[in-house]
Amino acid sequence: RKRSGASGWRSGRPESSSRRAMERVPGPTAGNRRKRVFSVVFMPTLACNAACEYCFQNKTGSQMSNPVLHRFLDGLLQYCQEENIRGIKIFWQGGDVLTLSPERASAILQIIQQRTASTGIIVNHHIQTNLLGYHQGWTRILKDNFKDKISSSLDYPNLYRRAPGIGVDDYFERWLQKKTEI
């Protein structure tokens, strides 16, 4: 690559300002080459057990099939190889991830691990959930794969979050109950 002055690095193709910034910022590795990490939002399901008024998702209940997962990983790993990405942060969202069965989530995690094992890419998983689908079957999966860290949110005062058959007050109580079960 050639240095192209104030516009950043030139590789023969257009580059976004965030990419230029990522490549120019010195990092802690030898030779001032930054260890690059790519973050991706991963939606293995569009199913959701809530009925929030503001939600824009088309909750079809569909889940990502293995062939689609492999195509996703093909593209992701190719991009990481081309761009010298050394780490991936996978943010599991959806619908709601906990509508998957723990067995399906484990199968997806295993496929991701198998596909990335020989690449040298470090993968970290993060999860965003409404907690309503949490049960003990998720405990080991969350501990082993998500470092026992779960992202969730609750609006207070809760004016818009609800689930089928329960109103905003009951939603709040159910969320608090699930939070203490984890």
Buried (B, 14 or more C-beta within 10 A) or exposed (E): EEEEEEEBEEEEEEBEEEBBEBBEEEEEEEEEEBEBBBEEEBBBBBBBBBBBEEEEBEBEEEBBEEEEBEEBBEEBBEEBEEEEBBBBBBBBBBBBBBBBEBEBBBBBBEBBEEBBEEBEBEBBBBBBBBBBBBEEBBBEBBEEBBEEEBEBEEEEEBEEBBBEEBEBEEBBEBBEEBEEEE
